[in-house]
Amino acid sequence: MSDDQNMDDFFKNFDEFLNSGDGNFSMDDLPKDDFSKDELNDLQSFFTNFLNQNSGGSGSEVNWEVAKKIAPTLANSTEEDSGLEVQASEEDGKSVMAFDFMNQVGPANKEAPVSLGDKAKIEQIARITQANVAQRCDFIHVLEGSIDVVNKTEMADHLLGSIKPFFESLARTLKRTFNVDSMGLPREDEEQSSQEQMINQIAPTMLGAQAGSMIGYLCRSALDASELLTFSGNGDLVICCPNMVKFSSDWTLNQDTFYLYALTLVTIRVGQRTVPWVDETIKQLSQDFANTYNFSSQHVFENMNMPEEMEDIEKIESQPEMVLGALRTPEQEAVLTVMRKFLSILEGYASVVTERIVKENIPDLGLINEAMRRHQIERGAADKFMNMFLGIDLKDADLKMGEDFCRGVIERSLEDNPQADPLDCLNKIFEKKNNWPTDAELTAPGLWIARLEFM
């Protein structure tokens, strides 16, 4: 029997177990009498077998098979039929959210492939945007990349690859937490408590489920792979066709002009990552962010005010960012500050330059800008938690700072030379790492231009 069939059977049996009663499983449902020795042995054997089967294999730090099961299922479900949104947990409690989650991790719904007509249309417009961007942004190399028009299931599979380095680093950080003593010295497995050994065993499955959940939620609405700001920088455009079609329909946008805008934006984002030092900087910051989490119980209790009343505990359950904050360290906050500033410039550049390239060809640019802005700020709590978890939760102020800097450079370039293309000046930020604006220059673009003139 295949691994996929074993996993399908497990989820099916677990689903039947959860639904065998009134649907409200709790610890009160367990037998009141003491377990017999045989029953305890059977229970221990069950969990041992389960952990062995779902730990991702020998030496594996993240169970990516679990992630590949969960991500497409969530991507193709809705808030109404899954009950998986964090908002639901705020109303019904953490236990209900966990119950619904386990009901959803069976075989993914079969999603229809992208139609040949939709695929051809997006590819045609994408080739136009690639040529336009390459002409105005000479540092970008996107013409060599492929154009992949995919459905949600295929998008989820692609993004799991992008998120893999982060979660592998996170797994090693988690493992280190339970493999050192109070003095930070390594210790043997037999020196660990049974709880620590259990966490080490089940961690690959937990991390796989977390990765699959995050990507699944993102793929419900993401227009392309670059919406995960730590996406793989290989120069390929990966466009989610069903979400593009739905977005233009929901906002009653002209499909051709919306595609022109959206594909220009993604082409620039992907093009930025074809600059080797830009791609390496993001990869390193992402890895540093994962490496500086602190999962030790002592650190968590020291950094989170533990509630005394039950209603306060339920409040924490419905606001996981409170727990996430307790896992952070001063070192991680320093990485986060650098990451936000770096990404704010990249996103500001993409937004400002997209608008400048397409404005003459899109009469309803204002409506598209508003729709895209709402697309960013109206994401569900699950997406917001994902961005916090990955260290890419840009605030409105961060995005505005990046856009203001880019617009400031363009304005001053036009003042100095009205006949020149102001993007020639702005594009210099990508020529070499030393050209990247300092903190002071971010709020004073003129200082940045002056510095480059003397270099």
SULLIN-V152166 format. One record per residue. PHI is phi in whole degrees, -180 to 180 (999 if undefined). OMEGA is omega in whole degrees, 0 to 359 (none if undefined). Layout:
[[PHI:OMEGA] [PHI:OMEGA]]
This chain:
[[999:183] [-72:177] [-62:179] [-62:181] [-67:177] [-60:181] [-68:178] [-60:180] [-64:180] [-63:182] [-63:179] [-65:180] [-65:180] [-66:178] [-62:179] [-65:178] [-64:182] [-65:184] [-97:182] [-74:179] [-107:182] [-92:178] [86:181] [-123:182] [-69:175] [-149:179] [-63:179] [-65:181] [-76:180] [-73:180] [-59:181] [-79:183] [-75:178] [-64:175] [-73:173] [-75:180] [-62:180] [-63:180] [-65:178] [-64:178] [-64:178] [-63:181] [-65:179] [-63:180] [-64:180] [-61:183] [-68:177] [-63:178] [-64:180] [-62:181] [-64:180] [-64:182] [-77:188] [-120:180] [-91:177] [89:179] [96:182] [-62:178] [80:181] [-78:183] [-97:177] [-137:179] [-84:183] [-76:175] [-68:175] [-63:179] [-59:181] [-70:175] [-77:188] [-76:188] [-56:182] [-68:178] [-65:178] [-68:181] [-60:184] [-100:175] [-104:179] [-124:179] [-60:184] [-70:186] [-98:180] [-112:183] [64:187] [-99:181] [-63:179] [-61:178] [-57:179] [-63:181] [-68:178] [-67:181] [-91:191] [-109:179] [101:185] [-62:184] [-62:180] [-69:178] [-62:179] [-64:179] [-63:180] [-65:181] [-60:182] [-68:176] [-72:188] [-105:188] [-97:173] [-80:181] [-59:181] [-69:174] [-63:179] [-74:181] [-94:180] [-67:176] [-69:178] [-67:181] [-69:181] [-62:180] [-66:179] [-64:181] [-62:182] [-64:182] [-65:180] [-66:179] [-62:181] [-63:180] [-69:179] [-63:179] [-65:177] [-65:181] [-67:177] [-60:180] [-67:180] [-63:182] [-68:180] [-60:181] [-72:184] [-91:183] [-122:191] [-70:179] [-82:187] [-89:179] [-123:182] [-116:183] [-67:179] [-80:184] [-77:179] [-86:175] [-117:182] [-108:178] [-100:192] [-128:172] [-95:184] [-66:180] [-62:179] [-69:177] [-64:180] [-61:180] [-63:180] [-65:184] [-71:174] [-62:175] [-66:180] [-68:185] [-88:186] [-59:181] [-59:180] [-63:184] [-71:175] [-66:176] [-65:179] [-63:180] [-63:179] [-67:177] [-64:179] [-63:181] [-65:179] [-62:182] [-59:185] [-100:179] [-112:176] [-130:178] [-90:184] [-64:179] [-96:180] [81:181] [-94:179] [-62:177] [-140:183] [-79:181] [-58:184] [-70:179] [-85:180] [-79:174] [-71:179] [-62:179] [-66:180] [-67:178] [-65:178] [-62:180] [-63:178] [-61:181] [-73:187] [-91:183] [-54:180] [-57:179] [-69:179] [-61:181] [-69:176] [-63:178] [-65:179] [-64:180] [-63:179] [-63:180] [-64:181] [-60:182] [-69:178] [-60:178] [-62:181] [-60:185] [-73:175] [-63:186] [-131:184] [-61:181] [-81:181] [-160:185] [-68:183] [-73:176] [-69:166] [-85:193] [-66:175] [-103:183] [-63:180] [-69:183] [-94:181] [-107:177] [87:180] [-89:172] [-93:178] [-119:188] [-110:179] [-91:187] [-59:183] [-60:179] [-73:176] [-64:180] [-63:182] [-65:181] [-62:181] [-65:178] [-71:181] [-60:182] [-98:181] [48:179] [-92:170] [-63:188] [-62:182] [-64:182] [-70:177] [-65:178] [-60:180] [-61:180] [-67:186] [-62:182] [-75:173] [-66:180] [-61:182] [-70:178] [-63:179] [-69:178] [-58:180] [-66:179] [-62:178] [-58:183] [-79:173] [-80:173] [-78:190] [-53:185] [-72:175] [-67:180] [-62:181] [-66:179] [-63:180] [-66:179] [-61:182] [-68:179] [-63:179] [-63:179] [-66:179] [-62:180] [-64:179] [-65:184] [-74:185] [-105:168] [-67:175] [-126:185] [-95:183] [-67:181] [-62:180] [-62:180] [-64:181] [-62:182] [-66:179] [-73:186] [-108:179] [-135:177] [-73:182] [-73:184] [-73:177] [-103:182] [-100:182] [-60:182] [-65:177] [-73:176] [-63:179] [-64:178] [-65:178] [-64:180] [-61:182] [-88:179] [-130:185] [-61:179] [-64:177] [-66:177] [-70:180] [-60:178] [-63:180] [-72:179] [-86:185] [-79:182] [-130:176] [-57:179] [-63:180] [-71:178] [-62:178] [-65:177] [-63:182] [-61:179] [-61:179] [-66:180] [-60:182] [-62:181] [-66:181] [-65:181] [-69:180] [-64:178] [-71:179] [-61:181] [-69:177] [-63:177] [-61:182] [-59:182] [-67:184] [-68:182] [-71:175] [-58:180] [-59:182] [-70:183] [-73:190] [-100:191] [-59:182] [-77:184] [-109:182] [-127:181] [-68:181] [-100:183] [-60:180] [-60:180] [-66:179] [-65:178] [-59:180] [-67:179] [-63:180] [-68:178] [-64:179] [-66:178] [-59:181] [-76:189] [-91:184] [-101:177] [-68:182] [-70:180] [-61:181] [-64:178] [-65:180] [-65:177] [-64:179] [-58:181] [-64:176] [-64:183] [-62:182] [-89:181] [80:182] [-123:182] [-84:179] [-69:177] [-90:177] [-57:181] [-65:178] [-65:180] [-63:180] [-65:179] [-60:180] [-66:179] [-66:180] [-62:179] [-63:182] [-65:178] [-66:179] [-64:178] [-65:180] [-63:181] [-61:182] [-71:177] [-66:179] [-68:178] [-65:181] [-75:183] [-150:184] [-61:184] [-86:184] [-87:174] [-80:183] [-63:178] [-68:178] [-61:178] [-74:182] [-62:182] [-65:182] [-66:179] [-64:181] [-97:184] [-64:178] [-159:186] [-62:181] [-67:179] [-81:182] [-63:183] [-64:175] [-78:179] [-59:181] [-67:182] [-72:178] [-60:180] [-98:179] [-142:184] [-56:179] [-61:178] [-65:180] [-65:179] [-61:180] [-63:180] [-63:181] [-68:180] [-67:182] [-101:180] [-90:none]]
